[in-house]
Amino acid sequence: MDWLPSATIAYFVWSIATLISKVLLSRYVSNLIVYTVSLGIVSLLPLLLAPTQGLTIPDPGLFSLALVGGVLYIVVILLYFKALSLEEASRVIPLWRFTPIFVLLFSGYFINEQLTPYQLTAFALLVLGGFGVSIKRIGDTFKLSPAFYWMLLSSLIGAIYNVLVKFIYLQLPYYSGFTLIRLGVPLTAGVVLLFPKNCRVLLSSLAAVSHPIKALILFNGVLDLIGLAFLNFAISRAPITLVNASAGIQAVFVLLLSTALSWKFPQVLQEEIDRKAFIQKLGAITLIAMGTALLAIAA
């Protein structure tokens, strides 16, 4: 279980990054091109360690798969940011819990692995928890948040990304695999900027924000990279299903941090913190935690 502390650190760091992203998207930067480019810049940082760590260059096929992994990561993050711009952070993060379910389904399809009764029960708990945390009450009716559908797609692509990452780590050392996957991120950002319209949008968006906000965007990108480094280390040391199942920890971190921040600084972040909303979120996260525990047992 030497991977669990690394995964826990990753989810805590990402919880902080999530709240910063929510504030930035809600108040300062709504254009996702800015985030794509900032992530592309930050993703080059692991190359600085190449002289001391040694970078293994694999055959063209595996190298291409690593780049595809970086591209998929950008797609996952952009879908996630879209969901985050539409909904409270504590309602969005628990929806990541669909990813391990998709991972299990993909493994069943590709290697004929059958779901056990534990896994089927976990599936039900995670689906119910995901619905419960994303449903908002409007008057006397309930409405499924649009963020739910964005996160469902993000989780599906995220499962493909995670399976691909695990495959790469089975072939390459941790540092080389992590660095090569990250190279796909600036590649994606470069393709986005090939379109003149996107360049104009980027420049106008950056001109509209202050230097401290620009610095905060880059700092948040660094936090994301740190979280990725710790999580990828866990993935390199443990079954991908088990690592994904542990992500319920992040939902708890985000709920606690967002509630505390909303209570202390409501002008910075506003989340529903009344008794009914908190009980709903806590109940849904409890279901997700139970599903996570069952997945951990079954993995």
Buried (B, 14 or more C-beta within 10 A) or exposed (E): EEBBEBBBBBBBBBBBBBBBBBBBBBEBBEBBBBBBBBBBBBBBBBEEEEEEBEBBEBEEEBBEBBBBBBBBBBBBBBBBBBBBBBBBBBBBBBBBBBBBBBBBBBBEEEEEBEBEEBBBBBBEBBBBBBBBBBBBEEEEEEEEBEBBBBBBBBBBBBBBBBBBBBBBBEBBBBBBBBBBBBBBBBBBBEBBBEEEEBBEBBEEBBEEBEEEBBEBBBBBBBBBBBBBBBBBBBBBBBBBBBBBBBBBBBBBBBBEBBBEBBEEEEEEBBBBBEEEBBEBBBBBBBBBBBBBBBBBEBB
